[in-house]
Amino acid sequence: MDYQTFKTKLKECNLNIKEFAEICGLNPKSISITWKSKNETPKWVDSWIENYLLNQKINDIKTIICDNTPQNT
């Protein structure tokens, strides 16, 4: 994916480059410099972002279900 799409997808994840780099164990400067200059991300980044977004949706659903489950008293 190109660098601008990467930045747009990060916003969808509610992440910035520094947070993404921390989670992935990368240097934020290498993302900003190398990926931007090449105008592409490594192939694994696209699937990582897809999985991250899917996990957020699953967590949202889990929260809704757990919050609406009657409590045994």
N, C-alpha and C positions, 0 to 999 in steps of 0.2 A: 504494500500500500504506500501511497506517496505520503510525504511528511505532513502536509496540510490535513489530509484525511485522518492521519494518526492523531493529530492534535484535536480534531473535531470529535473523534471517537473517545479520546481521553475525557473530554468534557461530558460526554454521555455517561461515562463511568464515574463522574464527579471526582476525577483525579487530575492532578497537574503532573508535569514531567518529573519533578522531584519525588513525589509520592510514588509514581509508577516505577521510577528507578530504585527506590528503597525496597519496594515489594519484590522486584525482580533481581535485586542484588547487582544493579548496574550503576555506573557513574553517570549522573545527570548531564555532565558536560559532554560526555561521548554521545549521548542521545542528541543533544542540541547541536553539536558541531558535526559529528560524522553522519548521522541519519539525515540531518537537514541538508548538508552539502551534497549527499548522494540523492536526496529527494526520494528516498525509499527506506522502509523499515525491513528488518530481517523477517523471513517468512513466518516464523513462529508468533510474531506479534499479533497478527490478525486473529488467529485462533485463540490466543491468550485473552484478547479483548472480548471476543465473542463469549468465551467461557466465564469471564469476569461478569459480564452483563447478565448472562443466564443465572449465575450464582446469586446476583443481587435480586433478581426476580424470584428465585426460589426462596430466598430469605424473607422477602416481602410476603410471599404467600404463607410461609411458615408462621410468620408473626401474626398474620390475620387469623389463621386457623387456631393458633395457640391462644390468642387473645379472646377468641369467641368460644372457646371450649368451656363448658360449665364446670365449675369447681365442685369437687366432692367435699361435703362438709360433715 
